[in-house]
């Protein structure tokens, strides 16, 4: 199963001192692979160029973290949220995000979502199909 991280999730370790890999292993009951959509890498690079110093620092950290994972080709240009929805449906994947609007849209479609729950724990919302 693929777990797709968005930019908000990639910035989380710096913001909340969370070990994403450890948290994902704790809450996902099946084997998984973490991937980063190409559109998220592009979004992070834009944030580095155009944001305030604190956001720039988080985006730089997130981009460095993203380099540890496989980059997933993105078809859609522009809106990262639309592309994340498309990839989640196409790959039957879990989206890890702290974007509340995106999380709500994904849950309304019945797609599983991982987000911050409390101060420093991630939670899985939705159903994940167990493998054979």
C-alpha angles and dihedrals in degrees: 000000000000122000110199117203122206126204094267091056092047090054093048099085091060094043099043105017092243125157099221097194092051092047093048091050089050096053107030112083096200138054111278144178123217115226135176120213115233089236089062091054088052091048091052092050089053091050090052090053100041110028140090117274094261094049090043090055092050091047092050090051091047092050091051090049091048090058089069092065137061114271113231116215113246123212097187120076123203114015111062094191093058090049092049090053091049093048092047091054095041095049099030084237137160116244116215109205143141092205103116096201092050091045091053094049092049093048091048087057090051094249120144117249134190119207143154113288115188121340103319113356130095122221132197116228117194138019124311116195113233116233126242 
